[in-house]
Amino acid sequence: MEALAQVLSCPVCLEFFTPPVLVLSCSHNFCRKCLEKILIRQNCSHVNGQFSCPMCRKIIHLRGRGIIGLPRNILVENILEKFKYELGNLQTKEQDQLSQICEEHGESMNLVCLTDDKPICAICKLFGDHEPHTVAKLSEVYAERKERFVKDLDWVCKQSECAEQARKEIEETINELTYTIADVKVMIEAVGASLLKGIQWRIAELKAKLCNDYSTKVEELQLAAKELQFPKHLYHQMKTLLEQHSNSVHFLREDKILRTKMEKLLHDSSLHQCIKDYHISIEEYFKDLINGIHISNYISSNADEILASSNDPPDPFRPECPAFSFSGGIPNICFCQKVLDFFQKSNKVTQDPTQNVSHNDANDAASRLDLSLEAESIPRQATV
């Protein structure tokens, strides 16, 4: 192998040939990059130039095509590729054999110390640190552990499927939250636009609370979704070990590590985390918005005259922003239910989660709701 490796090495860089391999008329082979360096050192920059072979000093003529005109040695490249493949297999076998040899005594490890749960050789049991420990044959422990490993793999597979289903439900919940937050913003803007300046602070407070509530729930759900990928990763690791372990020693070493992860998964309760509480209630925000508000204190008969005389009215009080029509002092239960039904219906409509809620959207929603409430008579001084 060493002699063949020398034949397949470039005489310039003394490493394996780096394709493409170029052959000169004197039959000597070089890496193309090494040959380019040789041309630079010999000041051969013209396509019709000439240079001397660094091995035999024979003059090589480029004949008008430069280094591109030199032929490639496809045979050497194919042999080199096959040699590297075989060399890799040989090194893998050598490492496989070394992994089954006791580093301390140089003997083959054919026993398993049940006390320390590790492969050992016979000398380790007779004269080494494992003399007082309980041992068993490596082949027997390997067969038993492998059978148990297959059963554990099936269990982890089922856990992975359950976790994947739970993760999908979390993603659906996140999407629902994304759609709901847009609806809640529309509701807050539509209802808030009908109130006076005294409740602007409440609108801002509710928006901040809503965003914080949304961010907190999404962060917790995304963290739970990330944790639910652990069984899937563990399943692939166990399956890979079962199918691709090189020897029993390698299997037992990796089995110990994976069993630790599986025990963690067994006691992990986050896979069954309840997500039914991760929702945002439009009704709750609506009631917080209008709680304790007496409309008669904010809307008077001369409200239009006051707004018209204002030089720079705030956005919620601009004339083009429609307000709800109230016949009584405060919205009653019938009105609240009407508004809630209106926005609940909008939840069923698929919306773009990246859509920005503008004042125009709020105004349109308020206008539609206002028209739907015009024919309804609301008793005065009703309470929510």
Buried (B, 14 or more C-beta within 10 A) or exposed (E): EEEEEEEBBBBBBEEBBBBBBBBBEEEBBBBBEBBBEBBEEEEBEEEEBEBBBBBEEEEBEBEEEBBEEBEBBEEBBEBBEEBEEEBEEEEEEEEEEEBBBBEEBEBBBBBBBEEEBBBBBBBBBEEBEBEEBEBEEBEEBBEEBBEEBEEBBEBBBEBBEBBBEBBEBBEEBBEBBBBBBBBBBBBBBBBBBBBBEEBBEBBEEBBEEBEEBBEEBBEBBEEBBEBBEBBBEBBEBBEEBBEEBBBBBBBBBBBEEBBEBBEEBEEBEEBEBEBEEBEBEBBEBBEBBBEEBEBEEBBEEEEEEEEEEEEEBEEBBBEEBBBBBBEBBBBBEBBBEBBBEBBEEBBEEEBEEEEEBEBEBBBBBBBBBBEEBEEEEBEEEBEB
